[in-house]
Amino acid sequence: MKVSLSWLKDYVTIDVDVVKLAEALTMVGLEVDALVDRYAYLDRVVVGHIVEIAPHSNAHTLSVCRVDVGNGIRPVVCGATNIKQGDLVPIALPGAQLPSGHTIQVGEIRGQVSEGMLCSEAELAVGTDSSGILLLPGTATPGIGVAAALGLSDTIIEFDLTPNRSDCLSVIGIAREVAAILKTSLRYPRLKLPPGETPIEKITSVIIESPDHCPRYAARVVLDVQIGESPSWLQERLHSVGLRAINNVVDVTNFVLMEMGQPLHAFDFDRLAEHRIVVRTAREGQAFTTLDGAERTLNSDMLMICDGKGPVALAGIMGGLESEIEDDTRSALIESAYFDPITIRRTAKRLGVNTESSYRFERGVDPDGITKALDRAAQLMVETAGGKLASGVIDNYPRPIPERVIEVSVKRTNRLLGSRLNQEEVISYLKSVELNVAPLDKDRLRVVAPTFRVDIERPEDLMEEVARLRGYDQIPTTHPLSHVVASPQDKKLECRSRLREILTGCGFSEIVTYSFIGKDACNKLLLPDNDPRRQMVSILNPLTEDQAVMRTSLVPGLLATMYRNSTQRNEDLRIFELGKIFLSPPTADRDELPEEVQMISGLWTGARYDRTWHLKGEKVDFYDIKGIVDSVCAGLNIKGLRYTPLDSPGFPYLRLGHTAEVYAGDELLGAVGELTHEVLQNFELKQPAYCFDLNFDRLVHCMTEKKRARPISRFPATTRDVALIVDDAIEAQGVLDYIDGLGEELIGRVEIFDVYKGPPISRGKKSLALRFTYRSYERSLTDSEVNRIHETMTQKVLKQFNAQLPRRSA
Amino acid sequence: MRYALCSMRSEATDALCAMRYAPCAMRERITKSMKQELKRIEQEALDAIKVVSGLTEVKTLKARYIGRKGVVTTLLRRISSLPPEERPDTGRLANEVRKRLEEAFEKALQAFEADRGEIPAVALDVTLPGRPLARGRLHPITQMTQAICEVFQRLGFEIVEGPDVELDYYNFEALNIPRDHPARDMHDTFYISENIVLRTHTSPIQIRVMESQSPPVRIIAPGKAYRVDYDISHTPMFYQVEGLMVQENISFGDLKGILTTLVHQIFDEETSLRFRPSFFPFTEPSAEVDIQCVICRGAGCRVCSHTGWLEVLGAGMVHPAVFEMVGYDTERYSGFAFGMGIERIAMLKYGIEDIRRFYENDLRFLEQF
């Protein structure tokens, strides 16, 4: 919404600086977006003094002037005939852009250099006269700006209004707020209707067939109008808010729209079949051409203004091409109506049109302003386009909009706001914006909301009025008094922060990617057809194809991030994401929300250690990424952690034989391993990458808090090493689990310290070197005792795994 | 250095071994060689002291040469086994050697104790980069969210969350934004179906919480939100933090107090706030909260469009229609709600100019936080 300061001043006396005013408007809730100098476009148009004028040597209709522009004399070629030596005229200097869009340049006209252009009133858009160069008063000094010389100064105030304040979609609406801020009164325009002759009922009628969509419809008719240009004051006002002048009748409707906020429409009365108006909904599928020339297909929810034969306007949105006011229009019917906001909004949305008119009807116009605006337009039309007003008015109001009476307590107002206002103050704030207020008792007030304030419905709305007019900054800042209650720590939040700590500690950086991905992500991950992750939640109106569905895995985001970084030559990555995936509900119920599962997934590619002077760029491998999962599970104190070779179909993007499934007891937490070559190729990646993909919700479930301290033995430990030659297929974990299962109390720990394949060990076998640590909590163990136990353990393991001891070399 | 010590030790021990197991016929030769050996050992020890690099090494060295089981000490003990005529000379020499070495060690010990450090004899290039242990970073949005949530946790607010894919009812209707309301224009919504949307703000969490618990309520709800928008200051997915406090006697002044605390803790105590009237269908009165521009301190700059103020928060007193929706007693309870965009705060705090950086996840960007 834009208003000009000059127009505002028609209704309210403004004696403060416009910058201060704008700030005050913002602080009462009408946010001022910008203050624009209306004549800024005249910056490079200055007063010039014609010191010499001579005919052009090559063109007899042109003359060449030498013009003093304050800081020098410039030659200007000009075709006008109303100038002479000594005149003061506006000259547009090179670089000036005129309202027509034309930019002035230094040029040559028929061999004669011209360094500017002398302008008419119309060319500068400061008036309507285009017959000759504008002659400036003799007091103007050459070189000063033409706006200053003409005494032109105006500011356009641009508002970013909230949707509740439809009352401020007019100059008078803004002026009302200004008057409240400046504690002055509003001057409404004086209405003086010319006497009418022919009674309106004799020449036309209005029938409302859809009163729910059109609660009120009023009309007047002006006969024998003379279509022409509007007077300059009217054009001036329209220009000041950025509207184009069209003709006197249309300009009047636009003027009243801007002035009072009531959209009006003028029909060519003689082109209305049977000279009458019917308000009804459209026929399904009916076509209609609006005055912008677009043919639109209607449906039966859309409200139309019709004549005796058919539609002539899309109610409240746009007139029709057929009944438009044209140069030969003799009589005009002016429509002023209240249309149901929802009807207008639905129609405008469906047809994809948004007009000054629909914008206001959607937000609600003043139902009592209908006839005021109609009368104002009728008066101005007769004044500017001549003609005779038909006497009387048609005002059909089948569904009266009820008056809103609200009771509000001053005490409650103070309690909600935290203020200490007395009743008198509250009354004065409410009255300042024309609310009708009367005290009911010492505390309560009875308020009748004015019809233009469609946003005031409840006591709280009035409390807001008080607060904003008082100024939010005047309300004391306090701190709430509250009971001290500590809520228990949420396990998910706890788990999340521990995961973030562990992973950043392991050198992984967190990434955040969009929750939506492309439809092809499942194909790229090689997910089988029956994978539940293929049931994606689709967005009906995605921004782009690669953001069309909600993700069902975090892996595509990791790979896309790897790709993006690889293009930037960030080839060593350790990243993770903690976020939701969205699984479609299995049923076809349209209102069932998808299951949101939280996942934690990470990717490691490139170097094992940060590249630096003493390292030679070792590459990450499976055991590196597995170590991360180990750390994660240890940090979460997960019991019964075990890894098994990839077996289930849930991880087709991970390489068989290089991937482990991760279990806590029997619960599958996810997988860790190397991404397959094919998947990497699908994401245009060349470098091997390792990933873990774990279900966060299950980690939370398996996370344990219990930690109990064990005593530390005072007695020394003894170690014994043994190397076992076993079949290659024997899994290390099985060996460790077996030893653990033997339950020998004196074994403190068993670790694998070497794995070796190759000569002299025969093919298909490997050497697994174990270190046993023996320790007692009660005494020092003797060598012989340890040797005995160790021998027993060794024999059991050898037997269990069909293993051998290495042959001793001599 | 370590290599030098080892080799020296082995030579000295070789000499001893040679002596211990030598046949009698060779004794004389050994006596002569014992004098030479003493001189050689002295020289070796003195050389070793010159290149030694720390206190512990000096002590070890001292123990090896003149300690109770040291090389020189052991030789001294063996003097009794020499022919009597040889004993005085050799003994004198041995004692002299021991004395000189004692002095030399004492000097070295004193020097190190005074330095309490390392001698620069074989100095390292200390300007070479250290061996880094990789350090991961949390995403700046996570860091900012945590910082904001922590302020509220200190104030006794509980962190809650809600679904990203949300029913139209929670996202709009229960928040007093019926279908066909112009306020829906403020939200460019992603639709899943007619009744399911990607939440356009974190406010639906308010409703879910109030539906499931009665007052008092003190929550802070961080999460993702989605709107159909993409440019230098908008991404289709972004983060918000929603706050809600409901109990008896909560006032607009209290809202001002809580948000002032937040801004002062996130930015600093000097950052002033400005509350101005605005409109949200689910609050009444509603406020838009500006903070003094953190770049120019209110003087006016490009970031604040020369106004001196930056809009960072939307807030207000919970609308009675919302309380009615969740069955709260509007006579008894009042409350405030607020919401803010995390990226916006992070951009101001860290000086990030383009919101899209957050979601590109370029490591060169992430590693700055």
Interface residues (C-beta under 8 A of the other chain):
Chain A: T26 M27 V28 G29 E31 T162 P163 N164 R165 P341 I342 R345 R346 E362 R363 R415 L416 L417 G418 S419 R458 E460 D461 M463 E464 A467 R468 Y472 D473 I475 P476 T477 T478 H479 P480 L481 S482 H483 V484 V485 A486 S487 D490 L493 R500 L503 T504 G505 C506 G507 F508 S509 E510 I511 V512 T513 Y514 S515 F516 V537 S538 I539 L540 N541 P542 L543 Q547 M550 T561 R564 N565 Q568 N570 L573 R574 I575 F576 K580 F582 R590 D591 L593 P594 E596 Y609 D610 T612 W613 H614
Chain B: L128 P129 R131 P132 L133 A134 R135 G136 R137 L138 H139 I141 T142 G156 E158 I159 P163 D164 V165 E166 L167 D180 H181 P182 A183 D185 M186 F190 Y191 I192 S193 E194 N195 I196 L198 P216 R218 K224 Y226 V228 Y230 P236 M237 M245 Q247 N249 I250 S251 F252 G253 D254 K256 G257 I258 T260 T261 R274 F275 R276 P277 S278 F279 E284 P285 S286 A287 E288 M317 H319 P320 A321 S334 F358 Y359 E360 N361 D362 L363 R364 L366 E367
